[in-house]
């Protein structure tokens, strides 16, 4: 009753507010666009500016140092890739909780039987031994301890591999402020990642929650840890490509512009789907959800698992419900695969240039390989070898997607402003020449 009374007053006010908000957003967009146009129009094309427009790598590093810095970033990215793969093996081999102390640098590998017995006694105090490994002896403990020790040691090696050259490059003035700040940020993020790793491991030393089949680290903390590693990897890989590959301004061709724009839009969407796949894959790994519903394409005879939203609160189903997280991972995989098929089809229909076409083909191959690995890993109830390959190839798919995105990236707007300036200058020159001819 009250709504009918107040509707004539509320509705016009609501519409008025929407109109104001729409106009405000449109005005803000126009303001930004005009500001960008003004900034481009005010560029003074001196020699240094023109060089930086033609090769933006000068904004990142000292000229001539592109390769050495770029390959350093790519080598570090490769080491992080190995770290992610070894981390997957550590988790799958149930080795991650074998080291019960946090000593980032000073943790010494046991040298004699007495030291091994001491480490083993520390391990016996925690839920993994008490609930799942009571039949384990010192010999078996050594094998899982070695894996976790290698995982932590590799983390320290990566820190030195990135940090020491960074100090040298900074001292020599190789890095411009833009890349210098990014590298310092990545170095700090890497240090935080070590703390996140221990924060994650500590969760596995607490009482086992009901949604896990055995003592494991928290899937929420695993989600943070693995995705942080992937963010670090992606940043290193992308910035490395920026330096070792020719800039988009040098490879831009009008004949391929339309096709590359199409591929760029599709690739942006696919990268988001890949991110959802990785996030959902981590939740599957975090609660052993790959060891249930081991049939395909159905899930034990149905399209959706029973009890899809059975847990409370509702949001916990997306992290703690085995059927839910596996179904979500499958759906994101299907969406990614269909989108990748469509991109591959477009690459055969539109002119994108041989480099972009080849990059898309490699990406499409890895996506198909990833789908095959996912299905066989599921049907075989997650054997360690296939599961590690599936996780490693997921990063491979991401790498191919980033490489493809880098291939079809758009040149800086300053480049197009410079091309327009050059065309205007040439047209004015022709007019001037024609005017002189007419006076003769």
C-alpha positions as CSV (number, residue, x, y, z in Angstrom):
1,X,0.0,0.0,0.0
2,X,2.7,2.4,1.0
3,X,4.7,1.6,-2.1
4,X,1.7,2.6,-4.3
5,X,1.4,5.9,-2.4
6,X,5.1,6.8,-2.7
7,X,5.8,5.3,-6.2
8,X,4.8,8.5,-8.1
9,X,7.4,10.4,-6.0
10,X,10.2,7.7,-5.8
11,X,10.1,6.6,-9.5
12,X,10.9,10.1,-11.0
13,X,13.7,10.6,-8.4
14,X,15.2,7.2,-9.3
15,X,15.1,7.9,-13.0
16,X,16.6,11.3,-12.4
17,X,19.4,9.8,-10.3
18,X,20.1,7.3,-13.1
19,X,20.2,10.0,-15.7
20,X,22.6,12.1,-13.6
21,X,24.9,9.0,-13.0
22,X,24.8,8.2,-16.7
23,X,25.7,11.8,-17.7
24,X,28.4,11.9,-15.0
25,X,30.1,8.7,-16.3
26,X,29.8,9.9,-19.9
27,X,31.3,13.3,-19.0
28,X,34.1,11.6,-17.1
29,X,34.9,9.3,-20.1
30,X,34.9,12.3,-22.5
31,X,37.1,14.3,-20.1
32,X,39.6,11.4,-20.0
33,X,39.5,10.9,-23.8
34,X,40.0,14.6,-24.5
35,X,42.8,14.8,-21.9
36,X,44.6,11.9,-23.7
37,X,44.1,13.7,-27.1
38,X,45.5,16.9,-25.7
39,X,48.5,15.1,-24.2
40,X,49.2,13.4,-27.6
41,X,48.7,16.7,-29.5
42,X,51.2,18.5,-27.2
43,X,54.1,16.0,-27.9
44,X,57.2,17.7,-29.2
45,X,58.8,15.3,-31.7
46,X,62.5,15.9,-31.0
47,X,65.0,13.1,-31.7
48,X,64.9,11.5,-28.2
49,X,61.1,11.5,-28.2
50,X,60.9,9.9,-31.6
51,X,63.4,7.2,-30.7
52,X,61.4,6.4,-27.5
53,X,58.2,6.2,-29.6
54,X,59.7,3.8,-32.1
55,X,61.3,1.7,-29.5
56,X,59.6,2.0,-26.0
57,X,62.2,-0.4,-24.5
58,X,64.2,2.7,-23.8
59,X,61.7,3.6,-21.1
60,X,62.6,0.4,-19.3
61,X,66.4,-0.1,-19.7
62,X,69.5,1.6,-20.9
63,X,69.8,1.3,-24.7
64,X,71.9,-1.8,-25.6
65,X,71.0,-3.6,-22.4
66,X,67.6,-5.0,-23.5
67,X,68.8,-8.6,-24.1
68,X,70.9,-9.1,-20.9
69,X,68.1,-7.7,-18.6
70,X,65.4,-9.5,-20.6
71,X,67.0,-12.9,-20.5
72,X,67.7,-12.4,-16.8
73,X,64.0,-11.9,-16.2
74,X,63.0,-14.9,-18.4
75,X,65.6,-17.1,-16.7
76,X,64.1,-16.2,-13.3
77,X,60.7,-16.9,-14.7
78,X,61.9,-20.3,-15.8
79,X,63.2,-20.9,-12.2
80,X,59.8,-19.9,-10.8
81,X,58.1,-22.3,-13.3
82,X,60.3,-25.1,-11.9
83,X,59.4,-24.0,-8.4
84,X,55.6,-24.2,-9.2
85,X,56.1,-27.7,-10.7
86,X,58.2,-28.9,-7.7
87,X,55.6,-27.4,-5.4
88,X,53.0,-29.5,-7.1
89,X,55.1,-32.6,-6.6
90,X,55.7,-31.7,-3.0
91,X,52.0,-31.5,-2.4
92,X,51.1,-34.6,-4.3
93,X,53.9,-36.7,-2.7
94,X,52.6,-35.6,0.7
95,X,56.0,-34.1,1.5
96,X,55.0,-30.5,2.3
97,X,54.5,-31.0,6.1
98,X,57.7,-32.9,6.8
99,X,59.7,-29.8,7.8
100,X,58.1,-28.5,11.0
101,X,60.3,-25.4,11.5
102,X,60.6,-22.1,9.7
103,X,64.3,-21.2,9.1
104,X,64.4,-19.6,5.6
105,X,68.2,-19.7,5.3
106,X,69.8,-21.4,8.3
107,X,67.9,-24.8,8.0
108,X,70.6,-27.4,7.7
109,X,70.0,-30.8,6.0
110,X,70.4,-33.6,8.6
111,X,73.9,-35.0,8.5
112,X,73.7,-38.1,10.7
113,X,71.3,-40.5,12.2
114,X,70.9,-38.5,15.4
115,X,69.8,-35.4,13.5
116,X,67.4,-37.5,11.4
117,X,65.9,-38.9,14.5
118,X,65.4,-35.4,15.9
119,X,63.6,-34.3,12.8
120,X,61.5,-37.4,12.8
121,X,60.5,-36.8,16.4
122,X,59.4,-33.3,15.6
123,X,57.3,-34.6,12.7
124,X,55.6,-37.2,15.0
125,X,54.0,-34.3,17.0
126,X,51.7,-33.2,14.2
127,X,48.4,-34.5,12.7
128,X,49.8,-35.8,9.5
129,X,51.9,-38.4,11.3
130,X,49.3,-39.1,14.1
131,X,46.3,-39.5,11.6
132,X,47.9,-40.8,8.4
133,X,51.5,-41.9,8.7
134,X,51.8,-43.8,12.0
135,X,53.4,-46.7,10.2
136,X,56.1,-44.5,8.7
137,X,59.8,-45.1,9.8
138,X,62.8,-42.8,9.6
139,X,63.8,-44.2,6.1
140,X,60.4,-43.3,4.6
141,X,60.5,-39.9,6.4
142,X,63.9,-39.1,4.7
143,X,62.3,-39.3,1.2
144,X,59.5,-36.8,1.9
145,X,61.9,-34.5,3.9
146,X,64.3,-34.4,0.9
147,X,61.5,-33.2,-1.4
148,X,60.4,-30.3,0.9
149,X,64.0,-29.4,1.6
150,X,64.6,-29.1,-2.2
151,X,61.5,-27.0,-2.5
152,X,62.7,-24.5,0.1
153,X,66.3,-24.5,-1.2
154,X,65.0,-23.7,-4.7
155,X,63.1,-20.8,-3.3
156,X,66.4,-19.4,-1.8
157,X,68.2,-20.0,-5.1
158,X,65.5,-18.0,-6.9
159,X,65.9,-15.2,-4.4
160,X,69.6,-15.0,-5.0
161,X,69.2,-15.5,-8.8
162,X,66.9,-12.4,-8.9
163,X,68.4,-10.3,-6.1
164,X,72.1,-10.4,-6.9
165,X,71.8,-9.4,-10.6
166,X,69.2,-6.8,-9.6
167,X,71.8,-5.1,-7.3
168,X,74.3,-5.2,-10.1
169,X,71.9,-3.7,-12.7
170,X,70.9,-1.0,-10.3
171,X,74.5,-0.1,-9.5
172,X,75.3,0.1,-13.2
173,X,72.3,2.1,-14.0
174,X,70.8,-0.4,-16.5
175,X,67.2,-0.1,-15.3
176,X,65.0,2.9,-15.9
177,X,62.6,4.0,-13.1
178,X,59.7,2.2,-14.7
179,X,61.3,-1.2,-14.7
180,X,63.4,-0.5,-11.6
181,X,60.2,0.0,-9.6
182,X,58.6,-3.2,-11.0
183,X,61.7,-5.3,-10.2
184,X,61.9,-3.9,-6.6
185,X,58.2,-4.6,-6.2
186,X,58.7,-8.2,-7.5
187,X,61.7,-8.7,-5.1
188,X,59.6,-7.6,-2.2
189,X,56.7,-9.7,-3.3
190,X,59.0,-12.7,-3.5
191,X,60.0,-12.2,0.1
192,X,56.3,-12.0,1.1
193,X,55.7,-15.2,-0.9
194,X,58.1,-17.1,1.4
195,X,56.1,-15.9,4.4
196,X,52.9,-16.9,2.7
197,X,54.4,-20.4,2.1
198,X,55.1,-20.9,5.8
199,X,51.7,-19.4,6.7
200,X,50.3,-22.1,4.5
201,X,52.4,-24.9,5.9
202,X,51.4,-24.0,9.4
203,X,47.7,-24.6,8.6
204,X,48.6,-28.2,7.8
205,X,49.9,-28.7,11.3
206,X,46.6,-27.9,12.9
207,X,43.5,-30.1,13.4
208,X,42.1,-31.6,10.2
209,X,38.9,-29.9,9.0
210,X,35.9,-32.2,8.0
211,X,36.1,-31.3,4.3
212,X,39.6,-32.8,3.9
213,X,40.3,-36.5,3.6
214,X,43.6,-36.3,5.4
215,X,45.7,-33.6,7.1
216,X,46.4,-31.0,4.4
217,X,47.2,-27.4,4.3
218,X,44.3,-25.0,4.1
219,X,42.9,-24.8,0.6
220,X,42.4,-21.0,1.1
221,X,46.1,-20.5,2.0
222,X,47.1,-22.8,-0.8
223,X,45.0,-20.7,-3.2
224,X,46.8,-17.5,-2.0
225,X,50.3,-19.2,-2.2
226,X,50.0,-20.8,-5.7
227,X,48.3,-17.8,-7.3
228,X,50.9,-15.4,-5.8
229,X,53.6,-17.6,-7.4
230,X,51.8,-17.5,-10.8
231,X,51.5,-13.7,-10.6
232,X,55.2,-13.5,-10.0
233,X,55.9,-15.8,-12.9
234,X,53.5,-13.9,-15.2
235,X,55.1,-10.5,-14.3
236,X,58.6,-11.8,-14.9
237,X,57.7,-13.5,-18.2
238,X,55.8,-10.5,-19.6
239,X,58.5,-8.0,-18.7
240,X,61.2,-10.3,-20.1
241,X,59.2,-10.6,-23.4
242,X,59.0,-6.8,-23.5
243,X,62.8,-6.6,-23.6
244,X,63.9,-9.5,-25.8
245,X,61.2,-9.2,-28.5
246,X,60.9,-6.4,-31.0
247,X,58.4,-3.7,-29.9
248,X,54.9,-3.7,-31.4
249,X,55.7,-0.4,-33.0
250,X,58.4,-2.1,-35.1
251,X,56.2,-5.0,-36.2
252,X,52.9,-3.2,-36.7
253,X,51.4,-3.7,-40.2
254,X,48.2,-2.2,-41.4
255,X,47.3,-5.3,-43.3
256,X,47.2,-7.4,-40.1
257,X,45.7,-4.7,-37.8
258,X,42.1,-5.9,-38.0
259,X,42.9,-9.5,-37.4
260,X,45.2,-8.8,-34.5
261,X,42.6,-6.6,-32.9
262,X,40.1,-9.4,-33.1
263,X,42.7,-11.9,-31.6
264,X,43.6,-9.4,-28.9
265,X,40.0,-9.1,-27.7
266,X,39.4,-12.8,-27.7
267,X,42.8,-13.4,-25.9
268,X,41.9,-11.0,-23.1
269,X,38.7,-13.0,-22.5
270,X,40.6,-16.3,-22.6
271,X,43.1,-15.1,-20.1
272,X,40.3,-14.5,-17.7
273,X,39.0,-18.0,-18.3
274,X,42.5,-19.4,-17.7
275,X,42.6,-17.5,-14.4
276,X,39.3,-19.1,-13.3
277,X,40.6,-22.5,-14.3
278,X,43.7,-22.1,-12.2
279,X,41.7,-20.8,-9.2
280,X,39.2,-23.7,-9.4
281,X,42.1,-26.2,-10.0
282,X,43.8,-25.1,-6.8
283,X,40.5,-25.7,-4.9
284,X,40.3,-29.2,-6.4
285,X,43.9,-29.9,-5.3
286,X,43.4,-28.4,-1.9
287,X,40.6,-30.9,-0.8
288,X,41.5,-33.9,-3.0
289,X,38.4,-33.4,-5.1
290,X,40.0,-35.1,-8.1
291,X,39.7,-38.4,-6.3
292,X,35.9,-38.4,-6.4
293,X,33.6,-38.5,-9.4
294,X,36.2,-40.3,-11.5
295,X,34.1,-40.6,-14.6
296,X,33.9,-38.4,-17.8
297,X,32.0,-36.7,-19.4
298,X,29.4,-37.5,-16.7
299,X,29.9,-37.2,-13.0
300,X,29.0,-40.7,-11.7
301,X,26.1,-40.9,-14.1
302,X,24.9,-37.3,-13.9
303,X,25.7,-33.9,-15.4
304,X,26.0,-32.3,-12.0
305,X,27.1,-33.9,-8.7
306,X,24.6,-34.6,-6.0
307,X,24.7,-32.1,-3.1
308,X,26.1,-29.3,-5.3
309,X,25.2,-26.6,-2.7
310,X,24.8,-28.8,0.4
311,X,27.3,-27.0,2.7
312,X,26.5,-24.0,4.8
313,X,27.3,-21.2,4.6
314,X,26.6,-21.2,0.8
315,X,29.9,-19.7,-0.3
316,X,31.9,-22.5,1.4
317,X,30.6,-24.9,-1.3
318,X,32.9,-23.2,-3.8
319,X,36.0,-24.1,-1.7
320,X,35.1,-27.1,0.5
321,X,32.5,-29.1,-1.4
322,X,34.3,-31.8,-3.5
323,X,31.5,-32.2,-6.1
324,X,31.0,-28.5,-6.4
325,X,34.7,-27.6,-7.0
326,X,35.3,-30.4,-9.5
327,X,32.1,-29.5,-11.4
328,X,33.2,-25.8,-11.5
329,X,36.7,-26.7,-12.7
330,X,35.2,-28.8,-15.5
331,X,32.8,-26.0,-16.6
332,X,35.6,-23.4,-16.7
333,X,37.7,-25.9,-18.7
334,X,34.9,-26.4,-21.2
335,X,34.4,-22.6,-21.6
336,X,38.2,-22.1,-22.1
337,X,38.4,-24.9,-24.6
338,X,35.5,-23.6,-26.7
339,X,36.9,-20.0,-26.6
340,X,40.3,-21.4,-27.7
341,X,38.7,-23.3,-30.6
342,X,37.0,-20.2,-31.7
343,X,40.2,-18.2,-31.6
344,X,42.1,-20.9,-33.5
345,X,39.3,-20.8,-36.2
346,X,39.5,-17.0,-36.5
347,X,43.3,-17.2,-36.9
348,X,42.6,-19.3,-40.0
349,X,40.0,-17.0,-41.4
350,X,41.6,-13.5,-40.8
351,X,44.9,-12.1,-41.7
352,X,46.9,-11.8,-38.5
353,X,50.5,-12.4,-39.7
354,X,52.6,-15.6,-39.5
355,X,53.9,-14.9,-36.0
356,X,50.5,-14.4,-34.4
357,X,49.0,-17.4,-36.3
358,X,51.9,-19.6,-35.1
359,X,51.5,-18.4,-31.5
360,X,47.8,-19.1,-31.6
361,X,48.5,-22.6,-33.0
362,X,51.0,-23.4,-30.2
363,X,48.5,-22.1,-27.6
364,X,45.7,-24.2,-29.1
365,X,47.9,-27.3,-29.1
366,X,48.8,-26.8,-25.4
367,X,45.1,-26.3,-24.5
368,X,44.2,-29.6,-26.2
369,X,47.1,-31.3,-24.4
370,X,45.8,-29.9,-21.1
371,X,42.3,-31.2,-21.7
372,X,43.7,-34.7,-22.4
373,X,45.9,-34.6,-19.3
374,X,42.9,-33.4,-17.2
375,X,40.7,-36.2,-18.4
376,X,43.3,-39.0,-18.0
377,X,44.3,-37.7,-14.5
378,X,40.7,-37.7,-13.4
379,X,39.9,-41.2,-14.8
380,X,43.1,-42.6,-13.2
381,X,42.3,-41.1,-9.8
382,X,45.1,-38.5,-9.8
383,X,48.4,-40.5,-10.1
384,X,51.3,-38.2,-9.1
385,X,53.0,-38.2,-12.5
386,X,49.9,-37.1,-14.5
387,X,48.8,-34.7,-11.8
388,X,52.2,-32.9,-11.8
389,X,52.2,-32.8,-15.6
390,X,48.7,-31.3,-15.5
391,X,49.8,-28.5,-13.1
392,X,53.0,-27.8,-15.1
393,X,51.1,-27.7,-18.4
394,X,48.6,-25.3,-16.9
395,X,51.4,-22.8,-16.4
396,X,52.5,-23.7,-20.0
397,X,49.1,-22.8,-21.3
398,X,49.2,-19.5,-19.4
399,X,52.7,-18.9,-20.9
400,X,51.4,-19.5,-24.4
401,X,48.5,-17.2,-23.8
402,X,50.7,-14.4,-22.5
403,X,53.1,-14.9,-25.5
404,X,50.1,-14.8,-27.9
405,X,48.8,-11.7,-26.1
406,X,52.2,-10.1,-26.4
407,X,52.3,-10.9,-30.1
408,X,49.0,-9.2,-30.9
409,X,49.4,-6.3,-28.5
410,X,48.6,-2.8,-29.7
411,X,51.3,-0.2,-30.2
412,X,51.4,2.7,-27.8
413,X,48.9,5.5,-28.7
414,X,51.9,7.9,-29.0
415,X,53.0,5.8,-32.0
416,X,49.7,6.4,-33.9
417,X,49.9,10.1,-33.0
418,X,53.4,10.2,-34.5
419,X,52.3,8.4,-37.6
420,X,49.5,10.8,-38.0
421,X,51.9,13.7,-37.5
422,X,54.2,12.3,-40.1
423,X,51.3,11.9,-42.6
424,X,50.2,15.5,-42.0
425,X,53.7,16.7,-42.5
426,X,54.0,14.8,-45.7
427,X,50.7,16.1,-47.0
428,X,51.7,19.7,-46.1
429,X,55.0,19.2,-48.0
430,X,53.1,18.0,-51.1
431,X,50.8,21.0,-51.0
432,X,53.8,23.3,-50.6
433,X,55.5,21.7,-53.6
434,X,52.3,21.9,-55.7
435,X,51.9,25.6,-54.7
436,X,55.5,26.3,-55.9
437,X,54.9,24.6,-59.2
438,X,51.7,26.6,-59.7
439,X,53.6,29.9,-59.3
440,X,56.3,28.9,-61.9
